Amino acid sequence: MGRRLLWAGGIVGLLLAVAAGWSMVSNGKPQNCTDVLGCVEIPAGGALRLGVIQALTGKVAPLGLEQLRGLELALDDHGGKVLGHSVELVIEDTGCRPEGGANAALRIVSDPAVAAIFGTTCSGDAAAAAQVMTEAGLSMISGNNSAPFLTSIGGQRAPKWQPGYFRTASNEEHSGPAAARFAYEVLGVRGAAMIHDGDIYTRGLAEGFRTEFERLGGRTVLFAAVDKGDADMRPVLEAVAASKAELLFFPLFQPEGNYVLLAARSMPEMAGVTLMSDGSLIENTFIEAVGDASKGMYFVGPTPPTGPALDILRARYREKYHMEPPTDYYTSAYDAAGILFAALERAAVQRKNGQLVIGRQALREALAATAKYPGVGGALQCDAFGDCAEPRFNVLRMDDPAKGVAGLTANVVYTYAPR
């Protein structure tokens, strides 16, 4: 399996891609293509090229790496080939920044030989990258994005929805309500504070918590934002304490989530406030960084797969990477890659001369038609908005940080399945 890293070619290259309207949608002879979005034509013996857009630097890099590993494991199932053609990965790093997602997508789509995109890690990156992807006529599938704004909210098209975008991570439209129900119904909380960082993911989760919590009869005593990169969380936590919040819900990434937790534990006035975050912090590097400060904290995250298929995949992960999986998120990446490969096989036309022709609209339709796909945790089916996984979320309590993610994910205190 070939792997190629492509980095920025300068602003001139990006402007040329924009000016061209991404019209270069065929690699070879466009007259042979009848697909309304154009075709990728791979010569006999040529590599099938996939764009990979992930967060591979910064504190979120462990999650991006897990996405890449899930893709690699799925490629291993195919012997590194799709339809007899070797697969070449064109990898771009976003740093978990929206502008990183846009720039990475621009670089990817400027290459007319790229058949599809695997990514992104962060939902903010996805919103920017998906717009570029759509206008270029490509398809993109993610194993990690979960913000409601990317697909659907309340059964209706979400603000950032784009044609050709799919994901196998559960829509976190239901994550905030899961946390809110647990807080209100199980913990008996009646006044709660929420902190987000302005990202569509973190704000969406905070708003989902607030809406459900208030519907149940609870009061939002503070709804506040911090900036990405903020390290001093004492001012916002002083406001939380002053609000008399019984619980603080802060669905933040690292390092901001670390800073909130550590600052809260150092402030006597926060001693009686229950702390809850989300799946972005269900990660060993977070647990190792904060240690015993995480004791008693709650987390809401997607219910991980179980069963023989997971046991087999986990064993393969250990064999390939010589370590235990630090999270379960590689499994949704594995499923996303498998769905993409199956769709490519259905959409492609193999010519007698060995040339492979992939219609871009045909690929979108093949992805949208995904039904009863044998995922690691069960059958997957993509709906009209690109969601391919059933929503189901667990609330976890941290009792023993020394047991890491495995111990945390085993300590389920509440499960929410809206369907």
C-alpha positions as CSV (number, residue, x, y, z in Angstrom):
1,M,0.0,0.0,0.0
2,G,1.5,3.3,-1.1
3,R,1.2,6.3,1.1
4,R,1.8,9.8,0.1
5,L,1.9,12.9,2.1
6,L,0.9,16.1,0.3
7,W,1.3,19.4,2.0
8,A,0.5,23.0,1.0
9,G,1.6,24.1,-2.4
10,G,1.1,27.7,-1.6
11,I,-1.7,30.1,-2.0
12,V,-1.3,30.2,-5.7
13,G,-2.2,26.5,-6.0
14,L,-5.3,27.0,-3.8
15,L,-6.5,30.0,-5.8
16,L,-6.1,28.1,-9.1
17,A,-8.2,25.2,-7.6
18,V,-10.9,27.7,-6.6
19,A,-10.8,29.5,-10.0
20,A,-11.2,26.3,-11.8
21,G,-14.3,25.5,-9.9
22,W,-12.9,22.1,-9.3
23,S,-13.9,21.2,-12.9
24,M,-11.1,18.7,-13.3
25,V,-13.2,15.7,-12.3
26,S,-11.8,13.1,-14.7
27,N,-8.3,11.7,-14.8
28,G,-7.9,10.7,-18.5
29,K,-10.6,10.9,-21.1
30,P,-13.6,12.9,-20.0
31,Q,-15.5,12.0,-23.2
32,N,-15.8,8.4,-21.9
33,C,-17.7,9.5,-18.8
34,T,-21.5,10.0,-18.6
35,D,-21.7,10.6,-14.9
36,V,-23.2,14.0,-14.1
37,L,-20.4,14.8,-11.7
38,G,-17.6,13.4,-13.8
39,C,-15.4,10.4,-13.4
40,V,-12.1,9.3,-12.0
41,E,-10.3,7.0,-14.5
42,I,-7.6,4.8,-13.2
43,P,-5.3,3.2,-15.8
44,A,-4.6,-0.6,-15.8
45,G,-2.0,-1.2,-13.0
46,G,-2.5,2.3,-11.6
47,A,-3.3,3.1,-8.0
48,L,-6.7,4.1,-6.7
49,R,-6.0,7.3,-4.7
50,L,-8.0,8.3,-1.6
51,G,-7.7,11.6,0.2
52,V,-7.3,11.3,3.9
53,I,-8.1,14.4,6.0
54,Q,-7.4,13.9,9.8
55,A,-6.1,15.8,12.8
56,L,-2.6,14.3,13.1
57,T,-0.9,17.0,15.2
58,G,-1.9,18.7,18.5
59,K,-3.8,17.3,21.4
60,V,-6.4,15.7,19.2
61,A,-3.8,13.8,17.2
62,P,-4.5,10.5,19.1
63,L,-8.1,10.5,17.8
64,G,-6.9,11.2,14.2
65,L,-4.3,8.4,14.5
66,E,-7.1,6.0,15.5
67,Q,-9.1,7.0,12.4
68,L,-6.0,6.3,10.2
69,R,-5.5,2.9,11.9
70,G,-9.1,1.9,11.4
71,L,-8.7,2.7,7.7
72,E,-5.4,0.7,7.6
73,L,-7.1,-2.3,9.2
74,A,-9.9,-2.2,6.6
75,L,-7.4,-2.0,3.8
76,D,-5.7,-5.0,5.2
77,D,-9.0,-6.9,4.7
78,H,-8.6,-6.2,1.0
79,G,-4.9,-6.9,0.8
80,G,-4.3,-3.2,0.3
81,K,-6.3,-3.3,-3.0
82,V,-9.7,-2.3,-4.2
83,L,-11.0,-3.9,-7.4
84,G,-7.5,-5.2,-8.0
85,H,-5.9,-1.7,-7.8
86,S,-3.5,-0.8,-5.1
87,V,-4.7,2.0,-2.8
88,E,-2.6,5.2,-2.4
89,L,-3.4,7.4,0.6
90,V,-3.0,11.2,0.1
91,I,-2.9,12.4,3.7
92,E,-3.5,15.9,4.9
93,D,-3.4,17.2,8.5
94,T,-6.0,19.7,9.8
95,G,-4.7,20.2,13.3
96,C,-8.4,20.0,14.3
97,R,-9.1,23.5,13.0
98,P,-11.9,24.6,10.6
99,E,-9.4,26.4,8.4
100,G,-7.2,23.3,8.4
101,G,-10.2,21.3,7.1
102,A,-10.8,23.8,4.3
103,N,-7.2,24.0,3.2
104,A,-6.7,20.3,3.4
105,A,-9.8,19.7,1.3
106,L,-8.7,22.3,-1.3
107,R,-5.4,20.5,-1.7
108,I,-7.1,17.1,-2.0
109,V,-9.7,18.2,-4.6
110,S,-7.1,19.9,-6.7
111,D,-5.9,16.4,-7.6
112,P,-8.3,15.0,-10.2
113,A,-7.2,11.5,-9.6
114,V,-8.5,11.3,-6.0
115,A,-11.6,9.1,-6.0
116,A,-13.0,10.0,-2.5
117,I,-12.1,11.4,0.9
118,F,-11.8,9.6,4.2
119,G,-12.3,12.1,7.1
120,T,-12.3,14.2,9.1
121,T,-11.5,13.8,12.8
122,C,-13.1,16.9,14.2
123,S,-16.6,18.1,13.3
124,G,-15.5,21.7,12.8
125,D,-13.0,20.6,10.2
126,A,-15.7,18.5,8.5
127,A,-18.1,21.4,8.1
128,A,-15.4,23.4,6.1
129,A,-14.0,20.4,4.3
130,A,-17.4,19.0,3.3
131,Q,-18.4,22.2,1.5
132,V,-15.2,22.1,-0.6
133,M,-15.7,18.4,-1.2
134,T,-19.3,18.9,-2.3
135,E,-18.5,21.6,-4.7
136,A,-15.8,19.5,-6.2
137,G,-18.2,16.6,-6.8
138,L,-16.5,14.2,-4.4
139,S,-17.8,12.0,-1.6
140,M,-16.5,12.0,2.0
141,I,-17.0,9.5,4.8
142,S,-15.9,9.9,8.5
143,G,-15.6,7.5,11.3
144,N,-15.4,10.2,14.0
145,N,-17.5,13.3,13.2
146,S,-20.6,13.4,15.4
147,A,-21.8,17.0,15.5
148,P,-25.6,17.2,14.7
149,F,-25.0,20.3,12.5
150,L,-23.3,18.0,9.8
151,T,-26.3,15.8,9.0
152,S,-29.7,16.2,10.7
153,I,-31.4,17.7,13.7
154,G,-34.8,16.6,14.7
155,G,-35.2,14.6,11.5
156,Q,-34.6,17.7,9.4
157,R,-31.6,18.7,7.3
158,A,-28.9,20.3,9.5
159,P,-27.3,23.7,8.7
160,K,-24.0,22.3,7.6
161,W,-25.3,19.3,5.6
162,Q,-23.6,18.7,2.3
163,P,-24.4,16.2,-0.5
164,G,-21.9,13.4,-0.6
165,Y,-21.1,13.5,3.2
166,F,-21.5,10.3,5.3
167,R,-20.4,9.2,8.7
168,T,-20.4,6.1,10.9
169,A,-20.1,7.9,14.3
170,S,-23.4,8.3,16.0
171,N,-25.2,11.7,15.6
172,E,-24.5,13.5,18.9
173,E,-27.9,15.2,18.6
174,H,-28.7,12.6,21.3
175,S,-25.6,12.9,23.4
176,G,-26.5,16.1,25.1
177,P,-30.0,14.9,25.9
178,A,-28.5,11.6,27.3
179,A,-26.3,13.6,29.6
180,A,-29.2,15.9,30.6
181,R,-31.6,13.0,31.4
182,F,-29.0,11.4,33.5
183,A,-28.3,14.6,35.4
184,Y,-31.9,15.4,36.0
185,E,-33.5,11.9,36.4
186,V,-30.6,10.0,38.1
187,L,-28.5,12.6,39.9
188,G,-31.4,14.8,40.8
189,V,-29.7,18.0,39.4
190,R,-32.0,21.0,39.0
191,G,-29.5,23.8,38.2
192,A,-26.7,23.2,35.6
193,A,-24.0,25.2,33.8
194,M,-22.6,24.5,30.4
195,I,-19.3,25.5,28.8
196,H,-18.4,25.2,25.1
197,D,-15.6,26.7,22.9
198,G,-17.7,28.0,20.0
199,D,-16.9,25.0,17.8
200,I,-20.0,23.6,16.1
201,Y,-19.4,20.3,17.9
202,T,-19.0,21.6,21.5
203,R,-21.7,24.2,21.2
204,G,-24.1,21.7,19.6
205,L,-23.6,19.3,22.5
206,A,-24.0,22.1,25.1
207,E,-27.2,23.3,23.4
208,G,-28.5,19.8,23.2
209,F,-28.0,19.4,27.0
210,R,-29.6,22.7,27.7
211,T,-32.7,22.1,25.6
212,E,-33.4,18.7,27.1
213,F,-32.5,19.7,30.6
214,E,-34.9,22.6,30.5
215,R,-37.6,20.5,28.9
216,L,-37.4,18.1,31.8
217,G,-37.8,21.1,34.2
218,G,-34.2,22.0,35.0
219,R,-32.7,25.5,35.0
220,T,-29.7,26.6,33.0
221,V,-27.9,28.8,35.4
222,L,-24.9,29.6,33.1
223,F,-24.2,29.0,29.4
224,A,-20.7,30.2,28.7
225,A,-18.0,30.0,26.1
226,V,-14.2,29.8,26.3
227,D,-11.8,30.3,23.4
228,K,-9.8,27.5,21.9
229,G,-6.3,27.9,23.3
230,D,-7.5,29.3,26.7
231,A,-5.4,27.9,29.5
232,D,-6.7,30.0,32.5
233,M,-10.1,28.6,33.3
234,R,-10.5,30.2,36.7
235,P,-12.6,33.2,35.5
236,V,-15.3,31.0,33.8
237,L,-15.2,28.6,36.8
238,E,-15.7,31.4,39.2
239,A,-18.8,32.3,37.2
240,V,-20.0,28.7,37.4
241,A,-19.5,28.7,41.2
242,A,-21.3,32.1,41.5
243,S,-24.3,30.7,39.5
244,K,-24.8,28.0,42.2
245,A,-24.7,25.3,39.5
246,E,-25.0,21.7,40.8
247,L,-23.4,20.3,37.7
248,L,-21.1,21.6,35.0
249,F,-21.3,20.0,31.5
250,F,-18.2,20.9,29.5
251,P,-17.9,18.9,26.2
252,L,-14.5,20.2,25.3
253,F,-11.4,18.7,23.6
254,Q,-7.9,18.6,25.0
255,P,-6.2,20.7,26.2
256,E,-9.1,23.0,27.2
257,G,-11.0,20.1,28.8
258,N,-7.9,19.3,30.9
259,Y,-7.6,22.9,32.0
260,V,-11.2,23.1,33.1
261,L,-11.0,19.9,35.1
262,L,-7.7,20.7,36.8
263,A,-8.7,24.2,37.6
264,A,-12.0,23.1,39.0
265,R,-10.3,20.6,41.3
266,S,-8.1,23.3,42.7
267,M,-10.9,25.7,43.6
268,P,-12.7,25.1,46.9
269,E,-15.8,26.8,45.7
270,M,-16.2,24.1,42.9
271,A,-15.9,21.2,45.4
272,G,-19.7,20.5,45.4
273,V,-20.2,20.8,41.6
274,T,-20.5,17.5,39.6
275,L,-18.4,17.5,36.5
276,M,-19.4,15.9,33.2
277,S,-17.8,15.9,29.8
278,D,-18.2,13.9,26.6
279,G,-16.5,11.4,24.3
280,S,-13.7,13.7,23.3
281,L,-12.1,13.1,26.7
282,I,-12.7,9.4,26.8
283,E,-9.1,8.9,25.8
284,N,-6.0,7.6,27.6
285,T,-3.9,10.7,27.0
286,F,-6.5,12.7,28.9
287,I,-6.7,10.3,31.7
288,E,-2.9,10.1,32.0
289,A,-2.6,13.9,31.9
290,V,-5.2,14.6,34.7
291,G,-4.7,11.5,36.8
292,D,-6.7,11.3,40.1
293,A,-8.4,14.7,39.3
294,S,-10.8,12.7,37.0
295,K,-12.1,10.6,39.9
296,G,-15.9,11.0,40.2
297,M,-16.2,12.7,36.9
298,Y,-18.9,11.6,34.4
299,F,-18.6,11.2,30.6
300,V,-21.2,10.7,27.9
301,G,-20.1,8.9,24.8
302,P,-21.4,6.5,22.1
303,T,-22.0,3.0,23.2
304,P,-19.1,1.0,21.9
305,P,-19.5,-2.2,19.9
306,T,-19.4,-5.6,21.6
307,G,-19.2,-9.2,20.5
308,P,-17.0,-11.5,18.5
309,A,-16.4,-9.1,15.6
310,L,-14.9,-6.6,18.0
311,D,-12.8,-9.2,19.7
312,I,-11.3,-10.3,16.4
313,L,-10.7,-6.7,15.3
314,R,-9.1,-5.8,18.6
315,A,-6.7,-8.8,18.3
316,R,-5.8,-7.6,14.9
317,Y,-5.1,-4.1,16.2
318,R,-2.8,-5.5,18.9
319,E,-1.0,-7.6,16.4
320,K,-0.5,-4.8,13.9
321,Y,0.4,-1.9,16.3
322,H,1.8,-3.8,19.3
323,M,-0.4,-2.1,21.8
324,E,-3.9,-2.0,23.2
325,P,-6.3,0.3,21.4
326,P,-6.4,3.5,23.4
327,T,-10.0,4.2,22.4
328,D,-12.8,2.4,20.6
329,Y,-13.0,5.0,17.9
330,Y,-10.9,3.0,15.4
331,T,-13.9,0.6,15.1
332,S,-16.2,3.3,13.6
333,A,-13.3,4.3,11.3
334,Y,-12.9,0.7,10.2
335,D,-16.6,0.5,9.4
336,A,-16.5,3.8,7.5
337,A,-13.6,2.6,5.4
338,G,-15.4,-0.7,4.7
339,I,-18.6,1.1,3.6
340,L,-16.5,3.3,1.3
341,F,-14.7,0.3,-0.3
342,A,-18.0,-1.6,-0.8
343,A,-19.5,1.5,-2.4
344,L,-16.5,2.0,-4.7
345,E,-16.8,-1.6,-5.8
346,R,-20.5,-1.1,-6.7
347,A,-20.0,2.2,-8.4
348,A,-16.9,1.4,-10.5
349,V,-16.8,0.0,-14.0
350,Q,-13.9,-2.2,-15.0
351,R,-13.1,-2.0,-18.7
352,K,-11.6,-4.7,-20.8
353,N,-8.3,-2.9,-21.0
354,G,-8.0,-3.0,-17.2
355,Q,-9.0,0.6,-16.8
356,L,-11.2,1.4,-13.8
357,V,-13.8,4.2,-14.2
358,I,-15.6,5.6,-11.1
359,G,-18.5,7.9,-11.6
360,R,-18.6,10.4,-8.8
361,Q,-22.4,10.7,-8.6
362,A,-22.6,6.9,-8.9
363,L,-20.3,6.7,-5.8
364,R,-22.6,9.0,-3.9
365,E,-25.6,6.9,-4.8
366,A,-23.8,3.7,-3.8
367,L,-22.9,5.2,-0.4
368,A,-26.4,6.4,0.2
369,A,-27.8,3.0,-0.7
370,T,-25.7,1.3,2.1
371,A,-28.0,-1.0,4.0
372,K,-27.4,-4.0,6.3
373,Y,-23.7,-3.4,6.1
374,P,-22.0,-5.8,8.6
375,G,-20.4,-3.3,11.0
376,V,-18.3,-4.2,14.0
377,G,-21.2,-3.6,16.4
378,G,-24.0,-4.6,14.1
379,A,-25.8,-3.7,10.8
380,L,-25.3,-0.2,9.5
381,Q,-27.6,1.7,7.2
382,C,-27.1,5.2,5.8
383,D,-30.1,7.5,5.9
384,A,-31.0,10.5,3.7
385,F,-28.7,12.8,5.6
386,G,-25.6,10.6,5.7
387,D,-25.9,9.1,9.2
388,C,-25.1,5.4,9.0
389,A,-25.1,4.4,12.7
390,E,-28.0,4.0,15.2
391,P,-27.7,6.5,18.1
392,R,-27.0,4.9,21.4
393,F,-25.1,6.6,24.3
394,N,-23.6,5.6,27.6
395,V,-22.9,7.7,30.6
396,L,-19.7,6.6,32.4
397,R,-18.2,7.4,35.8
398,M,-14.5,7.5,36.4
399,D,-13.7,5.5,39.6
400,D,-10.1,4.4,39.0
401,P,-7.9,6.3,36.5
402,A,-5.3,3.6,36.8
403,K,-7.6,1.4,34.7
404,G,-7.6,3.8,31.8
405,V,-10.2,3.9,29.1
406,A,-10.9,0.2,29.5
407,G,-11.9,0.7,33.1
408,L,-13.9,3.8,32.3
409,T,-15.9,2.4,29.5
410,A,-16.7,-0.7,31.6
411,N,-18.2,1.5,34.3
412,V,-21.6,2.3,32.6
413,V,-24.1,4.0,34.9
414,Y,-26.7,4.9,32.3
415,T,-27.6,4.1,28.7
416,Y,-29.8,6.2,26.4
417,A,-31.2,4.9,23.1
418,P,-33.8,7.3,21.6
419,R,-35.1,4.8,19.0
